[in-house]
Amino acid sequence: MFIDITADHSPWNKKIIRASGHDMTAAFEMRPEYIRSLLGSLQMLDHPIYMERRLHGAYPNQEEVQRLMGDPSLSLMTEEVIGANGLFMAVVANVYIGDPSSLWSLMVAKIR
């Protein structure tokens, strides 16, 4: 599994919700409950989970990262996944969970 929480496009979130007609707040927030519900329905909770990390090594959404890292029910891998390696892993992953406002998520979806 692969999770992209690097996007910080909060100004776009309301526009995306308004344009799509769907409330995607859970997808924007990436709370552990949301991840567990998605992975549980796919029977993938026991598999390793990797997070995308930006090239400069900073997470713009540090709060979300800490929430996910602190959840013992998620088998979150602590290794860094950077740049092109992250793109490759995201494309070939069994499950990809991305921020709907992330250009990275759009690129992964198009390649898949």
C-alpha positions as CSV (number, residue, x, y, z in Angstrom):
1,M,0.0,0.0,0.0
2,F,1.1,3.5,-0.6
3,I,-0.2,6.7,1.0
4,D,0.4,10.2,-0.4
5,I,-0.1,12.9,2.3
6,T,2.5,15.3,0.9
7,A,0.0,17.7,-0.6
8,D,-1.0,20.8,1.2
9,H,-3.6,22.3,-1.1
10,S,-6.1,23.4,1.6
11,P,-7.2,26.4,-0.5
12,W,-8.2,24.0,-3.3
13,N,-10.1,21.6,-1.0
14,K,-13.3,23.7,-0.9
15,K,-13.2,24.3,-4.6
16,I,-12.8,20.5,-5.3
17,I,-15.7,19.7,-3.0
18,R,-17.9,22.3,-4.5
19,A,-17.0,21.3,-8.1
20,S,-17.4,17.5,-7.6
21,G,-20.5,17.7,-5.3
22,H,-18.8,15.2,-3.0
23,D,-17.5,15.8,0.5
24,M,-13.9,14.5,0.5
25,T,-13.0,15.9,3.9
26,A,-11.9,12.4,5.1
27,A,-9.6,12.0,2.1
28,F,-8.0,15.4,2.7
29,E,-7.5,14.8,6.4
30,M,-6.1,11.2,6.1
31,R,-7.0,10.2,9.6
32,P,-6.1,6.7,10.8
33,E,-9.8,5.8,11.0
34,Y,-10.1,6.6,7.3
35,I,-7.1,4.6,6.3
36,R,-8.2,1.7,8.4
37,S,-11.7,1.7,6.9
38,L,-10.3,1.7,3.4
39,L,-7.7,-1.0,4.0
40,G,-10.0,-3.1,6.1
41,S,-12.6,-3.2,3.4
42,L,-9.9,-4.5,1.0
43,Q,-8.5,-6.9,3.6
44,M,-5.1,-5.2,3.4
45,L,-4.5,-4.0,7.0
46,D,-1.8,-6.6,7.6
47,H,0.4,-5.4,4.7
48,P,3.1,-2.8,4.9
49,I,2.2,0.8,4.2
50,Y,4.6,3.3,2.7
51,M,4.2,7.1,2.7
52,E,5.4,9.5,0.0
53,R,8.0,11.9,1.1
54,R,9.1,15.1,-0.7
55,L,12.6,15.4,-2.1
56,H,13.6,18.0,0.4
57,G,12.6,15.6,3.2
58,A,9.9,17.8,4.8
59,Y,6.3,16.8,5.3
60,P,4.0,19.8,4.9
61,N,1.3,17.9,6.8
62,Q,3.4,16.9,9.9
63,E,0.3,16.6,12.0
64,E,-1.2,13.9,9.7
65,V,2.1,12.0,9.6
66,Q,2.3,11.9,13.4
67,R,-1.3,10.7,13.7
68,L,-0.7,7.9,11.2
69,M,2.7,7.0,12.8
70,G,1.1,6.9,16.2
71,D,-1.6,4.4,15.2
72,P,-0.4,0.9,16.2
73,S,-3.1,-0.8,14.0
74,L,-1.4,0.5,10.9
75,S,1.8,-1.3,9.7
76,L,3.4,1.9,8.6
77,M,6.9,1.6,7.2
78,T,9.3,4.2,8.4
79,E,11.7,4.0,5.5
80,E,11.7,7.1,3.3
81,V,10.3,6.8,-0.2
82,I,11.7,9.6,-2.3
83,G,11.1,11.0,-5.8
84,A,11.0,8.6,-8.8
85,N,11.2,5.5,-6.5
86,G,8.0,6.8,-4.8
87,L,6.3,7.2,-8.1
88,F,7.2,3.7,-9.2
89,M,6.0,2.3,-5.8
90,A,2.8,4.2,-6.0
91,V,2.1,3.0,-9.5
92,V,2.7,-0.7,-8.8
93,A,1.2,-0.7,-5.3
94,N,-1.8,-3.0,-4.7
95,V,-3.5,0.0,-3.1
96,Y,-2.8,3.7,-3.5
97,I,-4.4,6.3,-1.2
98,G,-3.8,9.8,-2.2
99,D,-5.0,13.3,-1.5
100,P,-7.7,14.2,-4.1
101,S,-6.1,17.7,-4.5
102,S,-2.6,16.3,-5.1
103,L,-1.1,16.5,-8.6
104,W,1.0,13.5,-7.6
105,S,-2.2,11.5,-7.1
106,L,-3.5,12.6,-10.4
107,M,-0.2,11.5,-12.1
108,V,-0.3,8.1,-10.4
109,A,-4.0,7.6,-11.4
110,K,-3.2,8.5,-15.1
111,I,-0.2,6.1,-15.2
112,R,-2.1,3.3,-13.6
